[in-house]
Amino acid sequence: MKKKIRHMEKVCVLFGGTSPEHDISVKSALFALKSLTMAGFECRAYYLDRQNRPYGPEAVAQRVGVLIEEGILSEGEYAEILDSGLIRGKPRDMGELFNILMSDDVDVVFPVFHGPGGEDGSIQGALEFLDIPFVGCGVAGSAMAMDKVITKKMCEFHGIKVVDYLSFYVHEWKKGKQACLEKIEKKLGYPCFVKPAGQGSSIGISRADNKEELVSSISAAAVYDSKLLCEPAISGMEYSVGVIGNANPKASVPAEISLWKDFFDYPAKYGPNAVDDIIPAPLGPGLTRKLQQTALKTYEVMGLSGMARVDSFIENGQVLVNEINTIPGMGGNSLFHRMWEKTGVSPPRLFERLIKYACE
């Protein structure tokens, strides 16, 4: 239960962290700071390196330089934020950082982490324990949505259709590789996709068109997680819907995810040739409503709050939920803020609402 507060002018953004999605967190945080500042909030931000050690603005500038070289950010795109002093100096340790978060200098925390170690309920648990209001989902919703297998099981239990799947642990794979391969081939066939169960941004995902590629894909995914997920290739298009709110959530117009390769992997999302999605998706009113209603029901049954992005496929007129992002990527080609802009909510107004929901 998050503490209710009367004032919410002072916002602290936390970003970086141990996840493989570290650099995308940097990109999202810069966009969040820009939008929050435009909305009139008094902002500060603290950056955590890949070992979760607090670092100052110089370290952020170095990461931004790498993102510019990789084509994820444009030269000078967030120069005003980097030069503004909003990214504060390095606290001595995590203890000092949390003392700052509990002080009168901070009204609400905005965690902008992606993936394990920040989007999975861990930072949310620390903030709830210390009674610090924060943006986004609580511990249970964050943890369940981070695990793609648990997400599917929750959806199935509540009558929400999902992409077919088969899951197993790495130790099961090591004990009986042939048995695992036979199960996958019998239930899913080729082509199929292998994913780590607890990663986002398509980290560790690969496509397999035969047994040799399947073995290789499983080995690649096992680097990132001890629980793996296999899914069949879907012939339908993939769509995304943004959801915001608490007791009475709202859905954005959907986006159609346009692919320049066989699936929506990390380079397709964030690289220099990132996909150019279609917003709003070119669907009739019936399918649009169906996507939105499915996203809202998924949000409800997963116990989510604040914000999330629900990704689904449409195959033969049926909506199949694929995955949920409880801290969606922001800025640049990221879908979340663009879907809300097309719904009529500008980034400053969107972030204003997210702060409001955090303090309800």
C-alpha positions in Angstrom: 0.0 0.0 0.0 1.5 3.3 -1.1 1.4 6.3 1.2 -1.0 9.0 0.1 0.6 12.5 -0.1 -0.9 15.9 -0.7 2.0 17.4 -2.6 3.8 15.8 -5.5 6.0 18.5 -6.9 9.4 16.9 -6.2 10.1 13.8 -8.4 13.2 11.6 -8.2 14.0 9.4 -11.3 16.1 6.3 -10.7 17.7 4.6 -13.7 20.4 2.3 -15.0 20.9 -0.9 -12.9 22.1 -4.4 -13.5 19.8 -5.5 -16.3 21.0 -6.2 -19.9 18.5 -3.4 -20.8 20.7 -0.9 -18.9 21.3 1.4 -21.8 17.6 1.5 -22.7 16.9 2.6 -19.2 19.3 5.6 -19.7 17.4 6.5 -22.9 14.0 6.2 -21.2 15.1 8.2 -18.1 16.3 11.1 -20.2 13.0 11.3 -21.9 11.2 11.0 -18.6 13.2 13.9 -17.1 12.5 16.1 -20.2 8.8 15.3 -20.0 8.5 15.8 -16.2 10.4 19.1 -16.4 8.0 20.3 -19.2 5.1 19.3 -17.0 6.4 21.6 -14.2 7.8 19.1 -11.7 10.9 19.8 -9.7 13.2 16.9 -10.7 16.3 15.1 -9.7 17.8 11.8 -10.9 20.3 9.2 -9.7 22.1 6.8 -12.0 23.1 3.2 -10.9 25.8 1.5 -12.8 25.7 -2.1 -13.9 26.7 -3.2 -10.4 24.0 -1.1 -8.8 26.5 1.5 -7.5 25.3 5.1 -7.6 27.3 7.3 -10.0 27.1 10.9 -11.1 26.4 12.8 -14.3 29.8 12.1 -15.8 29.0 8.4 -16.0 25.7 9.1 -17.7 27.4 11.3 -20.3 29.7 8.4 -21.1 26.8 6.0 -21.6 25.0 8.6 -23.7 28.1 8.8 -25.9 27.9 5.0 -26.5 24.2 5.3 -27.3 24.9 8.0 -29.9 27.6 5.8 -31.5 25.2 2.9 -31.6 22.5 5.0 -33.3 20.1 4.7 -30.3 20.3 8.4 -29.5 20.9 11.4 -31.7 23.8 13.8 -31.2 22.6 16.5 -28.8 19.2 14.9 -28.3 19.2 15.4 -24.6 22.0 17.9 -24.2 19.8 20.3 -22.2 19.0 17.5 -19.6 22.6 16.5 -19.3 23.7 20.1 -18.8 20.8 20.9 -16.4 22.2 19.5 -13.2 19.1 17.3 -12.8 21.3 14.2 -12.7 22.8 14.6 -9.2 26.3 13.8 -7.9 27.2 10.4 -6.7 25.9 9.4 -3.3 28.4 7.5 -1.1 26.4 4.3 -1.2 22.9 2.9 -1.5 22.2 3.8 2.1 22.8 7.5 1.4 20.7 7.3 -1.7 17.7 5.8 0.2 18.1 8.5 2.9 17.7 11.1 0.1 14.6 9.3 -1.2 13.1 9.3 2.3 13.9 13.0 2.9 11.7 16.1 2.3 13.6 16.6 -1.0 11.6 13.8 -2.7 7.8 13.5 -2.8 7.6 10.6 -5.3 10.1 8.2 -7.0 9.9 7.3 -10.6 11.8 4.0 -11.3 12.9 3.9 -14.9 14.5 0.5 -15.0 13.9 -2.1 -17.6 14.2 -5.9 -17.0 15.4 -7.8 -13.9 16.6 -5.8 -11.0 14.2 -2.9 -11.4 11.1 -3.9 -13.4 10.6 -7.2 -11.5 9.4 -6.0 -8.1 12.8 -5.7 -6.4 13.1 -1.9 -6.3 9.3 -1.6 -5.8 9.6 -3.8 -2.7 12.3 -1.6 -1.2 10.2 1.5 -1.9 7.1 0.0 -0.4 9.0 -1.2 2.7 10.2 2.4 3.2 6.7 3.8 2.5 8.0 5.9 -0.4 5.4 6.7 -3.1 6.5 5.6 -6.5 5.3 5.4 -10.1 4.1 2.2 -11.6 3.0 -1.3 -10.5 3.5 -2.8 -7.1 5.7 -5.7 -6.1 3.3 -8.6 -7.0 2.2 -7.2 -10.4 5.8 -6.3 -11.4 7.1 -9.7 -10.4 4.4 -11.7 -12.2 4.5 -9.6 -15.4 8.3 -9.9 -15.6 7.9 -13.7 -15.8 6.4 -14.6 -19.2 5.3 -18.0 -18.1 3.5 -16.8 -15.0 1.9 -14.1 -17.2 0.6 -16.8 -19.6 -0.7 -19.0 -16.7 -2.5 -16.0 -15.1 -4.1 -15.0 -18.4 -5.2 -18.6 -19.2 -6.7 -19.0 -15.7 -8.9 -15.9 -16.4 -9.9 -16.9 -19.9 -7.6 -14.7 -21.8 -6.1 -16.4 -24.9 -2.3 -16.4 -25.2 0.2 -17.6 -27.7 0.8 -21.3 -27.3 3.9 -22.2 -25.4 6.1 -24.8 -23.7 8.3 -23.9 -20.8 11.1 -25.7 -18.9 14.1 -25.0 -16.7 17.7 -25.1 -17.8 18.5 -27.9 -15.4 15.7 -30.0 -17.0 17.3 -29.3 -20.4 20.7 -30.4 -19.2 19.3 -33.6 -17.8 17.2 -34.6 -20.8 18.0 -32.6 -24.0 16.5 -35.2 -26.3 13.2 -35.3 -24.3 12.9 -31.5 -24.3 13.6 -31.3 -28.1 10.9 -34.0 -28.8 8.3 -32.2 -26.6 9.0 -28.9 -28.4 8.9 -30.5 -31.9 5.7 -32.4 -31.1 3.8 -29.5 -29.5 5.1 -26.4 -31.4 7.0 -27.6 -34.5 9.2 -25.3 -36.6 9.7 -22.4 -36.9 9.6 -21.6 -33.2 11.1 -19.0 -30.9 13.1 -19.5 -27.7 13.0 -16.8 -25.0 14.3 -16.3 -21.5 11.2 -16.2 -19.3 12.3 -13.2 -17.3 13.9 -10.7 -19.7 12.4 -7.8 -21.7 13.4 -5.8 -24.9 13.6 -9.2 -26.7 16.9 -9.9 -24.9 18.1 -13.5 -25.6 15.3 -14.3 -28.1 16.1 -16.2 -31.3 14.2 -18.1 -34.0 14.8 -21.8 -34.7 13.9 -23.4 -38.1 15.3 -26.8 -37.3 16.7 -29.0 -34.5 20.3 -27.6 -34.8 19.1 -24.0 -34.5 16.8 -25.0 -31.6 19.7 -26.3 -29.6 21.6 -23.2 -30.4 18.7 -21.0 -29.4 18.2 -22.7 -26.1 21.9 -22.3 -25.3 21.7 -18.6 -26.1 18.6 -18.0 -24.0 20.0 -20.0 -21.1 22.7 -17.3 -20.7 20.0 -14.9 -19.4 17.7 -17.0 -17.3 17.2 -20.4 -15.7 13.6 -20.7 -17.0 13.0 -20.7 -20.8 10.0 -20.4 -23.0 9.3 -21.7 -26.5 6.5 -20.4 -28.7 5.4 -21.2 -32.3 5.7 -18.7 -35.1 2.5 -16.7 -35.4 1.2 -15.8 -38.8 -0.7 -12.7 -37.6 0.6 -9.2 -36.9 1.8 -8.0 -33.5 0.1 -5.1 -31.8 0.6 -3.0 -28.6 -1.7 -1.1 -26.3 -0.7 1.3 -23.6 -2.7 1.2 -20.3 -2.5 3.8 -17.5 -4.5 4.2 -14.3 -5.3 2.4 -11.1 -8.9 1.5 -10.2 -10.3 2.8 -13.6 -7.5 2.3 -16.1 -7.6 3.7 -19.7 -6.3 2.1 -22.9 -4.5 4.0 -25.7 -5.0 3.5 -29.4 -3.2 0.4 -30.5 0.1 0.3 -32.5 0.9 -2.2 -35.2 4.5 -3.4 -34.9 6.1 -3.3 -38.3 9.0 -5.7 -38.8 12.0 -5.4 -41.0 13.0 -8.9 -40.0 11.3 -12.1 -38.9 10.7 -10.9 -35.3 10.8 -7.9 -33.0 14.3 -8.4 -31.4 16.6 -5.9 -29.7 18.0 -4.3 -32.9 14.5 -4.1 -34.4 13.4 -2.1 -31.3 16.3 0.1 -30.7 19.0 0.0 -33.4 19.6 2.5 -36.2 17.2 0.6 -38.5 14.5 0.3 -35.8 11.0 -0.5 -36.9 8.6 2.3 -37.9 5.4 1.3 -36.2 2.0 2.3 -37.5 0.0 4.3 -34.9 -2.9 4.0 -34.7 -3.0 0.5 -36.0 -4.9 0.1 -39.3 -7.7 -1.9 -37.8 -11.5 -1.6 -37.9 -13.3 -0.4 -34.8 -14.2 -4.0 -33.8 -10.7 -5.3 -33.6 -9.4 -2.1 -32.1 -11.9 -2.4 -29.2 -11.1 -6.1 -28.8 -7.4 -5.3 -28.5 -8.1 -2.5 -26.0 -10.5 -4.6 -23.9 -8.1 -7.5 -23.8 -5.3 -5.2 -22.7 -7.5 -3.8 -19.9 -8.6 -7.2 -18.7 -5.0 -8.4 -18.7 -4.0 -5.3 -16.7 -6.8 -6.0 -14.2 -6.2 -9.8 -13.7 -2.5 -9.2 -13.3 -3.1 -6.6 -10.5 -1.3 -3.9 -12.3 -1.4 -0.1 -11.5 0.1 3.1 -12.8 1.1 2.0 -16.3 1.9 -0.9 -18.5 2.2 -1.9 -22.2 0.4 -5.0 -23.3 1.6 -6.7 -26.5 -0.6 -9.1 -28.4 -1.0 -10.9 -31.7 -4.1 -11.1 -33.8 -4.4 -14.4 -35.6 -7.6 -15.5 -37.4 -9.5 -12.7 -35.6 -8.4 -13.8 -32.2 -6.4 -11.6 -29.8 -3.5 -13.6 -28.3 -1.7 -11.9 -25.4 2.1 -12.1 -25.8 3.7 -10.2 -23.0 3.5 -7.2 -20.6 5.9 -4.4 -19.9 5.3 -2.7 -16.5 7.9 0.0 -17.2 7.6 0.5 -20.9 10.5 1.9 -22.9 10.2 5.7 -23.5 11.5 8.2 -25.9 12.7 7.8 -29.5 11.0 5.0 -31.3 9.5 3.6 -28.1 5.8 2.8 -28.5 4.3 3.8 -25.1 4.4 7.6 -25.3 3.7 7.6 -29.1 0.5 5.6 -28.6 -0.6 8.1 -26.0 0.2 11.1 -28.1 -2.0 9.6 -30.9 -4.7 9.1 -28.2 -4.5 12.9 -27.5 -2.2 12.8 -24.4 1.1 14.7 -24.8 4.2 13.4 -23.0 4.1 16.1 -20.3 0.4 15.4 -19.6 1.1 11.7 -19.7 3.8 12.0 -17.1 1.7 14.3 -15.0 -1.0 11.6 -14.9 1.6 8.9 -13.9 2.7 11.0 -11.0 -0.9 11.5 -9.9 -1.6 7.8 -10.0 1.5 7.2 -7.9 0.1 9.4 -5.1 -3.5 8.0 -5.1 
